[in-house]
Amino acid sequence: MPYFQLARMERHHLNPHLSSGEGPVIEGQYMYFRINIKRAGTGSELHYHPNELMTFPIIGKINCVVGTDRRIVHPGTFVHIPPCARHSFRATEDGETQYLYIKDRTWTLIGSAADESLPDEAPSAVQVAKALKEGQWPGREKDPGKSGAIIDGLGRCFYPMIESLDAPASSGLHEQWVEGPHLAFGLVDAPPGHRHETAAAPHELFAYVISGELDADIAGERKVAQAGDLLHIPKGAAGRWTVGAAHARYAVVRSTPLLEEKIERDGAADNWRG
């Protein structure tokens, strides 16, 4: 299925032992794509996970920690969480926050508290829910000395890309990219008529429409994608889109060769549902 309307999809609360976040989940070949939603004043404890995470706020403000760097993040600022980096995202008291949340599938969607060691195998959301139901609090023995969380030496993880998501359109095609070891994230401003086309996508790709319209055809299935729609082109699939009569702004994320090699060699983490 190449098209998704995330606002109409079922929400999942996957890390109740660590976070208030909930939202829909799309499971790709090499990555998970979701919108994470947190009510005002709620969020996550300091935690970490072995897979890379890329985030991009679209609604509200986030009190964000990556390593030792704490900032209030607004829509338009991309935040990169390298593998095992200690981090936390909390909605400010002003209101709800929603952000794009893309994580590679070398691990599941479940993290570990910053003062715990990682489990030997990646847990699933089903395992966590079962433990909670049985009165067992998921997690490891608290021992910061055994934690694998990385706190220092992470480099710059905050990337302001645009003042606001409704900022004036660029005069021409404008792309900004941040590429990590497993995932690459881009914010694209595209003029009317701009065309993206691939006969066989070299990497898995998701595109989230922020504004404007994309007249898309993916593997022979056509749709005019509008704000809030998500497009998915699997690796090797044919896909194209053409920007409509007005400027379009969209976020794109793709897999890297390193991630593809790892998944093809070792397999993807178990289905997030368990």
Secondary structure, DSSP 8 states (H G I E B T S, - for coil): --EEEGGGS--B---TTTB--BB-EEE-SSEEEEEEEE-TT-BB-SEE-SS-EEEEEEES-EEEEETTEEEEE-TTEEEEE-TTB-EEEEE-TTS-EEEEEEEETTS-S--EETTS---SS---HHHHHHHHHTT---S----GGG---B-S-----EEE--S-TT----SS-EEEEEE-SSEEEEEEEE-TT-EEEESS-SS-EEEEEEES-EEEEETTEEEEE-TTEEEEE-TT--EEEEE-SS-EEEEEEEE-HHHHHHHHHH-----TT-
